[in-house]
Amino acid sequence: MGTIGIAGAGAWGTALANVAALAGNDVILWTRSPEQAATLAATRMNERFLPGIRLHESIRPTSALSDLAGAEAVLLVTPAQTTREMAAALGLMLPRETPLVLCAKGIERETGAFLCDVVEAVRPGGAVAVLSGPSFADDVARGLPTAVTLACKDPVLAETIATALSGPTFRVYHRTDVRGVEIGGAAKNVLAIACGAVAGRGLGESAKAALIARGFAELLRFARAYGGEAETLMGLSGLGDLVLTCSTAQSRNFAFGMRLGQGLSPEAAAGGKLVEGAATASALVTLARAKNIDMPIAEAVERVLSGSSTIDQAVDALMNRPIKSEH
């Protein structure tokens, strides 16, 4: 595409900057901090978020958001709850035809809005896409094989962006099911907290496997009710991302759940770090209830986070639900 803009210089933003550069693009990497931009430019390293990973030579760090104005596409890689603020700021300088690619996974907590809807509200008529799938920033930055999904309602634009980001170790599939891809990314974080809690409580691999399977059933029900395609959820941005995030403490949401299972409070378990699943849980459950979608695992997570249930009470409630046919 020529020039790719990256808004956000955390671990994932830095990893995606290297991916885009290795795919043959010039890259502008934006950070809020002038100090961080200067350090990145001088050392070519992001030691705070991705120690040991060198920035590709075609990446230009900056703290001026206006530097992204000339990019052919901008990847928004800031936390989900900042999407409205960032999309509004970018909307003031980007042409409407410049696609904004959402790389955070969540639902806006205050409004219950999906992130694509948030962007469309503050940037009417602007092109928007979603990038999601089973990927850890460290794996991607180190050049380990990774495959993800990019969704955009415009199939030509989806293929164009996917091609521009794909490189020797980063494969991007494309779809037009924006809603399915963003739901998969948001909901799996909540379910990963449940799996982490099971691990932290020492309830065994059988229990964790059951949670992944039944959690995926919840994910499918929710996605279908809100316009997502089942085929999308069976792919990388649904099942693939769910399995990865629910399987290892390398996932921040899983690690947070583990600490909950070990008896820590939500505040102590977070350790001052952002946990997207914790921010999304109440919005996900509220949206599910609005359409009478049965999501007992997500509801259990929400109750634990709100303090209305303990881990043991949540497990007992799940195990004592009425016996019914599996579907």
Secondary structure, DSSP 8 states (H G I E B T S, - for coil): --EEEEE--SHHHHHHHHHHHHTT-EEEEE-S-HHHHHHHHHHSEETTTEEEEE--TTEEEES-GGGGGG-SEEEE-S-GGGHHHHHHHHHTTS-TTS-EEE----B-TTT--BHHHHHHHHSTT--EEEEESS--HHHHHTT--EEEEEEESSHHHHHHHHHHH--SSEEEEEES-HHHHHHHHHHHHHHHHHHHHHHHTT--HHHHHHHHHHHHHHHHHHHHHTT--HHHHTSIIIIIHHHHHTT-TTSHHHHHHHHHHTT--HHHHHTTS--HHHHHHHHHHHHHHHTT---HHHHHHHHHHHTSS-HHHHHHHHHTS------
